[in-house]
Amino acid sequence: MIGRVHSVESFGTVDGPGIRMVIFLSGCPMRCIYCHNPDTWDPKGGKPMTVEEILAQFEQARPFYKKGGITVSGGEPLMQIPFVTELFEAARARKIHTCLDTSGITFNPSSEGVMAMFDRLMAVTDLVMLDIKHIDPEEHIKLCAQPQDNILAFARYLEQKKIPVWIRHVAVPGITDNETYLYRLGRYLGTLKNIKALDVLPYHDMGKAKYHELGIPYALEDVAPMEAGKAAECRKVILKGMRDARAALTDAGRS
């Protein structure tokens, strides 16, 4: 099977546990206004690669990945779910840890065909890094040009499947850097039992030059990058929401 690969990072340290090979696939239906990789949007972009080619590259440096594995990111990797599934099945056969970095946007619980594909993929997925862009449905559409319904449904599905999840959330000044929204996100996450980590990433504008090169307007042209310390404060608000949600669930169980 052929996948459309935008790029491969051979020494990833922030996309899952340990040192990892990170495969960035082409194609994404989201149009997040802070996206720093607009060059990954085109599903026909990238370089054609086979599962065998990727695993051969992994095996050349396998000693470095002893405590890591393979992460597939994007773009949106689930736009190429058959390819990701074949790659993860082959990786699982070689005892390679598999991680999926996704927004979950292609999940569709009303489609039996889609659910069958997700069930097959999750059977060979060790970890999901789930990007939740915004907790408010209307603001989510403004931010990403896509509704959030299937994303939150995917989060519930992962809980049912008992797949470990790391949450990623980008703190953007004037958009997601809002105490009410952050706390609401925490209250939601606190109802999920499979959350193993929470990363709150500060907005940066390092992708601005790419927009200029591609002739695409950059919506946040005048928004300054956020300091890491401010993102840490945002994380504290989310964690408070998570604690409060879990405490409420515990109290409800006692009554």
Secondary structure as UniProt FT lines:
FT   STRAND          2..12
FT   STRAND          20..25
FT   TURN            33..34
FT   HELIX           38..40
FT   TURN            43..44
FT   STRAND          47..50
FT   HELIX           51..60
FT   HELIX           62..65
FT   TURN            66..67
FT   STRAND          69..73
FT   HELIX           77..80
FT   HELIX           81..93
FT   TURN            94..95
FT   STRAND          97..102
FT   TURN            105..106
FT   TURN            109..110
FT   HELIX           112..122
FT   TURN            123..124
FT   STRAND          127..131
FT   HELIX           137..144
FT   HELIX           149..161
FT   STRAND          165..171
FT   TURN            173..176
FT   HELIX           179..189
FT   TURN            190..191
FT   STRAND          195..202
FT   TURN            206..207
FT   HELIX           208..214
FT   TURN            219..222
FT   HELIX           228..254
//
